[in-house]
Amino acid sequence: EGISETDIWECIASLEKIFKVDPARKYLSGHSMGGYGAWTISMKSVNTWAALGIRAGALWYDPEVMNDEVFETLKDIPVYFVVGNMDGLYSINFSAYQNLLAAGNENTEFVTFDGGHESLAANVEDMYLWIKNFTNDDWNMSSDKPGVVHSLHQSVNCFPNPVRDNALLICQL
């Protein structure tokens, strides 16, 4: 929210100046508070994203992100949840998953693993392999948030590595 959300839009704008990005294949994901951020940003710009990846999202942070209007807004966007079965955020993520199903979302997945609040590389890769199957052919550039573009002075992780045909770029802020 606030400046952190602005940072995300600026990062995207910077990446789009460097790389050719297919607007129908933009994916948003995050872990913990980043999962909360991905969830809330997607609510405001649903036409931008082809799919979401929520890894142990801190969706308890604001009760307003867990209401029927939100689930109705997100019912057409594929959402992949992954959370450890001993994570304190398990129940809120499972509730979000169930509410998306109840709203009619036919492309949502809930994955658990034995563990707590960690973000495992294998889970990130599995999430990527699932979300990359989706495109947003109804993308709408007008939903993108304008931002001031700053030069990109950060490392960029890429999955798979080495890149063959497609890659997932992760910009860590």
MDAnalysis code that builds the backbone (N, CA, C; Angstrom):
import MDAnalysis as mda
import numpy as np

u = mda.Universe.empty(519, n_residues=173, atom_resindex=np.repeat(np.arange(173), 3), trajectory=True)
u.add_TopologyAttr("name", ["N", "CA", "C"] * 173)
u.add_TopologyAttr("resid", np.arange(1, 174))
u.add_TopologyAttr("resname", ["GLU", "GLY", "ILE", "SER", "GLU", "THR", "ASP", "ILE", "TRP", "GLU", "CYS", "ILE", "ALA", "SER", "LEU", "GLU", "LYS", "ILE", "PHE", "LYS", "VAL", "ASP", "PRO", "ALA", "ARG", "LYS", "TYR", "LEU", "SER", "GLY", "HIS", "SER", "MET", "GLY", "GLY", "TYR", "GLY", "ALA", "TRP", "THR", "ILE", "SER", "MET", "LYS", "SER", "VAL", "ASN", "THR", "TRP", "ALA", "ALA", "LEU", "GLY", "ILE", "ARG", "ALA", "GLY", "ALA", "LEU", "TRP", "TYR", "ASP", "PRO", "GLU", "VAL", "MET", "ASN", "ASP", "GLU", "VAL", "PHE", "GLU", "THR", "LEU", "LYS", "ASP", "ILE", "PRO", "VAL", "TYR", "PHE", "VAL", "VAL", "GLY", "ASN", "MET", "ASP", "GLY", "LEU", "TYR", "SER", "ILE", "ASN", "PHE", "SER", "ALA", "TYR", "GLN", "ASN", "LEU", "LEU", "ALA", "ALA", "GLY", "ASN", "GLU", "ASN", "THR", "GLU", "PHE", "VAL", "THR", "PHE", "ASP", "GLY", "GLY", "HIS", "GLU", "SER", "LEU", "ALA", "ALA", "ASN", "VAL", "GLU", "ASP", "MET", "TYR", "LEU", "TRP", "ILE", "LYS", "ASN", "PHE", "THR", "ASN", "ASP", "ASP", "TRP", "ASN", "MET", "SER", "SER", "ASP", "LYS", "PRO", "GLY", "VAL", "VAL", "HIS", "SER", "LEU", "HIS", "GLN", "SER", "VAL", "ASN", "CYS", "PHE", "PRO", "ASN", "PRO", "VAL", "ARG", "ASP", "ASN", "ALA", "LEU", "LEU", "ILE", "CYS", "GLN", "LEU"])
u.atoms.positions = np.array([
    [0.835, -1.165, 0.000],
    [0.000, 0.000, 0.000],
    [0.891, 1.243, 0.000],
    [0.374, 2.342, -0.473],
    [1.132, 3.581, -0.453],
    [2.389, 3.514, -1.302],
    [3.505, 3.933, -0.710],
    [4.760, 4.005, -1.449],
    [5.225, 2.624, -1.901],
    [4.928, 1.581, -1.130],
    [5.322, 0.223, -1.531],
    [4.618, -0.190, -2.814],
    [3.348, 0.163, -2.933],
    [2.616, -0.145, -4.160],
    [3.182, 0.657, -5.334],
    [3.528, 1.900, -5.085],
    [4.161, 2.722, -6.114],
    [5.459, 2.083, -6.579],
    [6.230, 1.538, -5.630],
    [7.480, 0.858, -5.978],
    [7.236, -0.298, -6.940],
    [6.177, -1.054, -6.722],
    [5.861, -2.186, -7.602],
    [5.594, -1.687, -9.015],
    [4.751, -0.662, -9.148],
    [4.426, -0.135, -10.482],
    [5.670, 0.453, -11.151],
    [6.544, 1.103, -10.372],
    [7.787, 1.636, -10.934],
    [8.714, 0.514, -11.382],
    [8.785, -0.553, -10.608],
    [9.612, -1.702, -10.974],
    [9.115, -2.311, -12.279],
    [7.813, -2.467, -12.403],
    [7.234, -3.012, -13.632],
    [7.557, -2.105, -14.816],
    [7.383, -0.805, -14.635],
    [7.679, 0.143, -15.712],
    [9.151, 0.078, -16.108],
    [10.045, -0.049, -15.125],
    [11.480, -0.157, -15.418],
    [11.789, -1.431, -16.188],
    [11.208, -2.541, -15.769],
    [11.426, -3.806, -16.477],
    [10.904, -3.735, -17.906],
    [9.773, -3.080, -18.097],
    [9.200, -2.975, -19.438],
    [10.022, -2.079, -20.350],
    [10.866, -1.232, -19.784],
    [11.788, -0.446, -20.606],
    [12.982, -1.283, -21.044],
    [13.306, -2.308, -20.267],
    [14.461, -3.157, -20.554],
    [14.076, -4.381, -21.377],
    [12.937, -4.992, -21.046],
    [12.506, -6.245, -21.665],
    [11.187, -6.063, -22.392],
    [11.007, -6.819, -23.455],
    [9.719, -6.860, -24.130],
    [8.805, -7.756, -23.290],
    [7.732, -7.193, -22.770],
    [6.820, -7.911, -21.888],
    [5.495, -8.095, -22.606],
    [5.036, -9.326, -22.655],
    [3.724, -9.630, -23.234],
    [2.662, -9.190, -22.234],
    [1.850, -8.184, -22.557],
    [0.866, -7.684, -21.589],
    [-0.194, -8.717, -21.227],
    [-0.351, -9.752, -22.018],
    [-1.315, -10.811, -21.699],
    [-0.723, -11.847, -20.756],
    [0.566, -11.713, -20.427],
    [1.240, -12.701, -19.564],
    [1.930, -12.029, -18.372],
    [1.239, -11.116, -17.742],
    [1.756, -10.515, -16.521],
    [1.182, -11.285, -15.336],
    [2.076, -11.707, -14.448],
    [1.688, -12.473, -13.274],
    [2.156, -11.731, -12.032],
    [1.395, -11.855, -10.976],
    [1.720, -11.158, -9.740],
    [1.761, -12.185, -8.612],
    [2.840, -12.167, -7.841],
    [2.910, -13.100, -6.721],
    [3.687, -12.474, -5.576],
    [3.510, -13.061, -4.405],
    [4.244, -12.594, -3.250],
    [4.104, -13.552, -2.096],
    [5.046, -13.445, -1.158],
    [5.061, -14.286, 0.035],
    [4.784, -13.434, 1.272],
    [3.921, -13.906, 2.138],
    [3.599, -13.284, 3.407],
    [2.988, -11.894, 3.176],
    [3.645, -10.815, 3.637],
    [3.093, -9.477, 3.361],
    [3.121, -9.182, 1.872],
    [4.080, -9.782, 1.151],
    [4.091, -9.656, -0.306],
    [2.883, -10.341, -0.927],
    [2.417, -11.433, -0.309],
    [1.194, -12.095, -0.758],
    [-0.016, -11.209, -0.523],
    [-0.026, -10.542, 0.625],
    [-1.078, -9.559, 0.898],
    [-1.022, -8.439, -0.144],
    [0.193, -7.975, -0.441],
    [0.348, -6.918, -1.437],
    [-0.110, -7.351, -2.808],
    [0.254, -8.572, -3.221],
    [-0.187, -9.083, -4.522],
    [-1.706, -9.159, -4.568],
    [-2.303, -9.617, -3.479],
    [-3.765, -9.736, -3.393],
    [-4.425, -8.357, -3.524],
    [-3.928, -7.367, -2.757],
    [-4.567, -6.045, -2.774],
    [-4.313, -5.297, -4.078],
    [-3.114, -5.431, -4.644],
    [-2.850, -4.778, -5.932],
    [-3.736, -5.388, -7.009],
    [-3.896, -6.698, -6.979],
    [-4.723, -7.352, -7.996],
    [-6.181, -6.921, -7.894],
    [-6.661, -6.651, -6.685],
    [-8.040, -6.188, -6.515],
    [-8.272, -4.867, -7.245],
    [-7.244, -4.029, -7.265],
    [-7.361, -2.693, -7.854],
    [-7.045, -2.670, -9.338],
    [-6.421, -3.741, -9.850],
    [-5.961, -3.740, -11.248],
    [-6.150, -5.130, -11.871],
    [-7.309, -5.712, -11.635],
    [-7.551, -7.102, -12.007],
    [-7.354, -7.351, -13.504],
    [-7.610, -6.373, -14.340],
    [-7.467, -6.570, -15.790],
    [-6.015, -6.597, -16.257],
    [-5.088, -6.333, -15.372],
    [-3.669, -6.317, -15.716],
    [-3.050, -7.714, -15.683],
    [-3.568, -8.595, -14.838],
    [-2.872, -9.830, -14.493],
    [-3.473, -11.057, -15.155],
    [-2.605, -11.978, -15.566],
    [-3.044, -13.256, -16.125],
    [-3.308, -14.263, -15.013],
    [-2.599, -14.163, -13.899],
    [-2.784, -15.066, -12.762],
    [-2.044, -14.506, -11.554],
    [-2.446, -15.011, -10.382],
    [-1.822, -14.611, -9.123],
    [-1.201, -15.812, -8.433],
    [-0.111, -15.578, -7.733],
    [0.496, -16.590, -6.882],
    [0.598, -16.044, -5.466],
    [-0.144, -16.639, -4.547],
    [-0.162, -16.182, -3.160],
    [0.541, -17.238, -2.314],
    [1.707, -16.891, -1.792],
    [2.479, -17.816, -0.963],
    [2.358, -17.363, 0.496],
    [1.516, -18.086, 1.257],
    [1.292, -17.765, 2.668],
    [0.968, -16.285, 2.842],
    [-0.028, -15.824, 2.106],
    [-0.404, -14.413, 2.138],
    [-0.920, -13.972, 3.499],
    [-0.454, -12.833, 3.970],
    [-0.890, -12.262, 5.256],
    [-2.227, -11.557, 5.063],
    [-3.230, -12.313, 4.656],
    [-4.530, -11.749, 4.288],
    [-5.344, -11.300, 5.494],
    [-4.891, -11.574, 6.693],
    [-5.537, -11.108, 7.917],
    [-5.274, -9.624, 8.158],
    [-4.272, -9.065, 7.490],
    [-3.789, -7.717, 7.775],
    [-4.898, -6.668, 7.684],
    [-5.774, -6.818, 6.710],
    [-6.900, -5.893, 6.549],
    [-8.151, -6.713, 6.246],
    [-9.092, -6.776, 7.182],
    [-10.302, -7.584, 6.970],
    [-11.086, -7.197, 5.710],
    [-10.883, -5.981, 5.220],
    [-11.607, -5.532, 4.028],
    [-11.203, -6.285, 2.760],
    [-10.069, -6.984, 2.783],
    [-9.640, -7.723, 1.589],
    [-10.240, -9.121, 1.544],
    [-11.047, -9.449, 2.552],
    [-11.658, -10.769, 2.624],
    [-13.178, -10.643, 2.674],
    [-13.749, -9.890, 1.729],
    [-15.203, -9.760, 1.708],
    [-15.751, -10.212, 0.353],
    [-17.060, -10.343, 0.277],
    [-17.701, -10.876, -0.930],
    [-17.396, -10.048, -2.175],
    [-17.277, -8.735, -2.015],
    [-16.975, -7.874, -3.168],
    [-15.594, -8.199, -3.751],
    [-14.640, -8.450, -2.883],
    [-13.289, -8.798, -3.326],
    [-13.310, -10.135, -4.055],
    [-13.992, -11.125, -3.493],
    [-14.033, -12.443, -4.129],
    [-14.755, -12.376, -5.476],
    [-15.755, -11.540, -5.566],
    [-16.444, -11.339, -6.846],
    [-15.498, -10.678, -7.853],
    [-14.710, -9.704, -7.410],
    [-13.745, -9.029, -8.274],
    [-12.695, -10.004, -8.798],
    [-12.255, -10.930, -7.945],
    [-11.164, -11.843, -8.297],
    [-11.639, -13.196, -8.826],
    [-12.928, -13.348, -9.062],
    [-13.441, -14.675, -9.437],
    [-12.987, -15.145, -10.816],
    [-12.547, -14.239, -11.676],
    [-12.142, -14.625, -13.029],
    [-10.632, -14.693, -13.224],
    [-9.878, -14.422, -12.189],
    [-8.420, -14.465, -12.313],
    [-7.899, -15.751, -11.646],
    [-7.087, -16.526, -12.347],
    [-6.527, -17.725, -11.735],
    [-5.647, -17.367, -10.529],
    [-5.846, -18.120, -9.443],
    [-5.089, -17.857, -8.215],
    [-4.519, -19.176, -7.687],
    [-3.227, -19.170, -7.436],
    [-2.513, -20.319, -6.888],
    [-2.065, -19.971, -5.482],
    [-2.534, -20.723, -4.509],
    [-2.123, -20.546, -3.120],
    [-1.152, -21.661, -2.753],
    [-0.109, -21.329, -2.015],
    [0.761, -22.344, -1.432],
    [1.116, -21.885, -0.025],
    [0.934, -22.798, 0.936],
    [1.159, -22.447, 2.340],
    [1.498, -23.720, 3.116],
    [2.399, -23.577, 4.053],
    [2.770, -24.706, 4.900],
    [1.629, -25.122, 5.805],
    [1.510, -26.421, 6.051],
    [0.410, -26.919, 6.878],
    [0.557, -26.539, 8.354],
    [1.712, -26.032, 8.758],
    [1.906, -25.570, 10.141],
    [2.059, -24.044, 10.214],
    [1.776, -23.374, 9.119],
    [1.874, -21.912, 9.068],
    [0.639, -21.304, 9.734],
    [0.836, -20.284, 10.545],
    [-0.278, -19.592, 11.178],
    [-1.216, -18.927, 10.170],
    [-0.766, -18.765, 8.922],
    [-1.591, -18.151, 7.878],
    [-2.361, -19.184, 7.050],
    [-2.224, -20.458, 7.414],
    [-2.893, -21.519, 6.658],
    [-4.400, -21.269, 6.562],
    [-5.059, -21.037, 7.693],
    [-6.527, -20.952, 7.689],
    [-7.041, -19.754, 6.893],
    [-6.377, -18.609, 6.965],
    [-6.851, -17.440, 6.218],
    [-6.663, -17.641, 4.717],
    [-5.589, -18.310, 4.313],
    [-5.374, -18.602, 2.897],
    [-6.374, -19.644, 2.398],
    [-6.636, -20.655, 3.220],
    [-7.617, -21.667, 2.842],
    [-9.003, -21.044, 2.738],
    [-9.320, -20.122, 3.632],
    [-10.597, -19.413, 3.575],
    [-10.718, -18.595, 2.284],
    [-9.635, -17.907, 1.904],
    [-9.650, -17.137, 0.649],
    [-9.878, -18.071, -0.533],
    [-9.196, -19.192, -0.530],
    [-9.368, -20.205, -1.589],
    [-10.825, -20.676, -1.659],
    [-11.405, -21.041, -0.520],
    [-12.790, -21.518, -0.491],
    [-13.760, -20.438, -0.957],
    [-13.514, -19.194, -0.564],
    [-14.393, -18.100, -0.981],
    [-14.284, -17.819, -2.474],
    [-13.092, -17.964, -3.038],
    [-12.960, -17.819, -4.493],
    [-13.731, -18.918, -5.212],
    [-13.634, -20.148, -4.705],
    [-14.414, -21.246, -5.293],
    [-15.910, -20.942, -5.215],
    [-16.362, -20.482, -4.067],
    [-17.777, -20.163, -3.871],
    [-18.236, -19.037, -4.792],
    [-17.333, -18.111, -5.118],
    [-17.668, -17.006, -6.027],
    [-17.696, -17.459, -7.484],
    [-17.236, -18.683, -7.753],
    [-17.266, -19.210, -9.114],
    [-15.923, -19.283, -9.797],
    [-14.831, -19.065, -9.065],
    [-13.506, -19.150, -9.668],
    [-13.180, -20.615, -9.941],
    [-13.077, -20.951, -11.220],
    [-12.802, -22.334, -11.625],
    [-11.316, -22.601, -11.803],
    [-10.497, -21.573, -11.699],
    [-9.049, -21.710, -11.879],
    [-8.314, -21.252, -10.628],
    [-8.521, -21.980, -9.574],
    [-7.792, -21.701, -8.350],
    [-7.257, -23.015, -7.801],
    [-6.097, -22.927, -7.193],
    [-5.398, -24.116, -6.711],
    [-4.905, -23.832, -5.301],
    [-5.011, -24.824, -4.419],
    [-4.517, -24.686, -3.054],
    [-3.544, -25.822, -2.789],
    [-2.294, -25.472, -2.509],
    [-1.236, -26.452, -2.319],
    [-0.637, -26.262, -0.931],
    [-0.414, -27.375, -0.241],
    [0.232, -27.314, 1.062],
    [1.515, -28.140, 1.031],
    [2.341, -27.893, 1.996],
    [3.564, -28.674, 2.172],
    [3.811, -28.818, 3.668],
    [4.580, -29.811, 4.045],
    [4.928, -30.004, 5.451],
    [5.911, -28.919, 5.859],
    [5.430, -27.992, 6.670],
    [6.306, -26.922, 7.102],
    [5.528, -25.728, 7.597],
    [6.279, -24.679, 7.881],
    [5.711, -23.462, 8.432],
    [5.659, -22.328, 7.433],
    [6.280, -21.224, 7.792],
    [6.129, -19.980, 7.035],
    [7.271, -19.735, 6.050],
    [7.946, -20.772, 5.656],
    [9.045, -20.586, 4.710],
    [8.525, -20.524, 3.272],
    [9.334, -19.930, 2.415],
    [9.055, -19.894, 0.981],
    [10.115, -20.751, 0.305],
    [9.712, -21.911, -0.161],
    [10.643, -22.873, -0.738],
    [10.756, -22.694, -2.244],
    [11.969, -22.788, -2.756],
    [12.212, -22.607, -4.194],
    [11.365, -23.568, -5.020],
    [11.212, -24.808, -4.565],
    [10.413, -25.781, -5.317],
    [8.953, -25.342, -5.414],
    [8.429, -24.718, -4.345],
    [7.048, -24.226, -4.383],
    [6.898, -23.051, -5.339],
    [7.899, -22.183, -5.372],
    [7.868, -21.048, -6.300],
    [7.895, -21.560, -7.736],
    [8.741, -22.545, -8.006],
    [8.817, -23.104, -9.353],
    [7.509, -23.792, -9.745],
    [6.930, -24.577, -8.836],
    [5.648, -25.239, -9.129],
    [4.548, -24.211, -9.390],
    [4.557, -23.130, -8.600],
    [3.583, -22.065, -8.807],
    [3.755, -21.463, -10.198],
    [5.003, -21.167, -10.554],
    [5.273, -20.609, -11.879],
    [4.793, -21.549, -12.980],
    [5.069, -22.823, -12.853],
    [4.648, -23.787, -13.876],
    [3.130, -23.830, -14.015],
    [2.404, -23.552, -12.940],
    [0.937, -23.516, -12.992],
    [0.450, -22.199, -13.595],
    [0.939, -21.059, -13.082],
    [0.387, -19.781, -13.537],
    [0.755, -19.456, -14.977],
    [1.883, -19.962, -15.464],
    [2.300, -19.623, -16.829],
    [1.371, -20.204, -17.890],
    [0.481, -21.100, -17.489],
    [-0.496, -21.672, -18.422],
    [-1.640, -20.718, -18.727],
    [-1.698, -19.599, -18.030],
    [-2.819, -18.672, -18.185],
    [-2.366, -17.400, -18.893],
    [-3.263, -16.882, -19.712],
    [-3.048, -15.577, -20.335],
    [-4.267, -14.712, -20.049],
    [-4.077, -13.435, -20.145],
    [-5.155, -12.481, -19.952],
    [-5.373, -11.789, -21.282],
    [-6.213, -12.385, -22.104],
    [-6.462, -11.831, -23.423],
    [-7.334, -10.586, -23.379],
    [-7.859, -10.267, -22.195],
    [-8.679, -9.066, -22.021],
    [-7.926, -7.979, -21.265],
    [-6.579, -8.071, -21.271],
    [-5.795, -7.090, -20.525],
    [-6.180, -5.689, -20.951],
    [-6.059, -4.784, -20.008],
    [-6.498, -3.406, -20.223],
    [-5.406, -2.482, -19.707],
    [-4.729, -1.842, -20.601],
    [-3.633, -0.958, -20.204],
    [-4.110, 0.192, -19.324],
    [-5.384, 0.597, -19.445],
    [-5.858, 1.733, -18.663],
    [-5.920, 1.413, -17.176],
    [-5.860, 0.119, -16.801],
    [-5.883, -0.225, -15.383],
    [-4.502, -0.127, -14.754],
    [-3.469, 0.007, -15.584],
    [-2.116, 0.130, -15.029],
    [-1.969, 1.469, -14.319],
    [-1.238, 1.441, -13.239],
    [-0.987, 2.663, -12.489],
    [0.230, 3.370, -13.065],
    [0.111, 4.667, -13.325],
    [1.292, 5.382, -13.812],
    [2.298, 5.543, -12.680],
    [3.539, 5.592, -13.042],
    [4.556, 5.780, -12.018],
    [5.766, 6.459, -12.617],
    [6.541, 7.058, -11.767],
    [7.783, 7.668, -12.198],
    [8.795, 6.543, -12.346],
    [9.452, 6.484, -13.482],
    [10.410, 5.420, -13.727],
    [11.782, 5.865, -13.250],
    [12.386, 5.055, -12.411],
    [13.746, 5.281, -11.955],
    [14.623, 4.223, -12.586],
    [15.898, 4.475, -12.641],
    [16.780, 3.459, -13.199],
    [16.770, 2.222, -12.304],
    [16.954, 1.074, -12.910],
    [16.888, -0.199, -12.204],
    [18.283, -0.585, -11.723],
    [18.522, -0.459, -10.434],
    [19.811, -0.812, -9.845],
    [19.606, -1.960, -8.877],
    [19.111, -3.073, -9.395],
    [18.817, -4.219, -8.562],
    [19.151, -5.478, -9.331],
    [19.305, -6.558, -8.598],
    [19.490, -7.834, -9.279],
    [18.128, -8.355, -9.711],
    [18.118, -9.099, -10.781],
    [16.890, -9.694, -11.283],
    [17.108, -11.196, -11.329],
    [16.269, -11.946, -10.591],
    [16.320, -13.399, -10.624],
    [15.414, -13.887, -11.732],
    [15.798, -14.956, -12.379],
    [15.046, -15.454, -13.512],
    [14.834, -16.959, -13.366],
    [13.600, -17.414, -13.561],
    [13.265, -18.842, -13.533],
    [12.638, -19.200, -14.855],
    [12.958, -20.233, -15.577],
    [14.078, -21.127, -15.286],
    [15.395, -20.453, -15.650],
    [16.454, -20.993, -15.136],
    [17.772, -20.465, -15.422],
    [18.642, -21.644, -15.847],
    [19.121, -21.737, -17.041],
    [19.090, -20.711, -18.089],
    [17.724, -20.625, -18.766],
    [17.455, -19.470, -19.350],
    [16.198, -19.224, -20.045],
    [16.199, -19.952, -21.375],
    [15.074, -20.578, -21.673],
    [14.914, -21.239, -22.963],
    [13.952, -20.440, -23.836],
    [12.660, -20.554, -23.567],
    [11.665, -19.825, -24.350],
    [10.982, -18.733, -23.526],
    [10.606, -19.062, -22.297],
    [9.891, -18.142, -21.424],
    [10.630, -18.038, -20.107],
    [10.461, -16.914, -19.434],
    [11.121, -16.727, -18.146],
    [10.203, -15.972, -17.212],
    [10.356, -16.225, -15.936],
    [9.692, -15.487, -14.885],
    [10.743, -14.584, -14.271],
    [10.530, -13.270, -14.342],
    [11.464, -12.315, -13.758],
    [10.938, -11.893, -12.410],
    [11.787, -11.935, -11.397],
    [11.399, -11.557, -10.061],
    [12.241, -10.370, -9.642],
    [11.586, -9.261, -9.386],
    [12.266, -8.058, -8.935],
    [12.045, -7.930, -7.434],
    [13.106, -8.053, -6.665],
    [13.022, -7.974, -5.216],
    [13.241, -6.527, -4.791],
    [12.267, -5.962, -4.103],
    [12.395, -4.588, -3.629],
    [12.862, -4.571, -2.198],
])
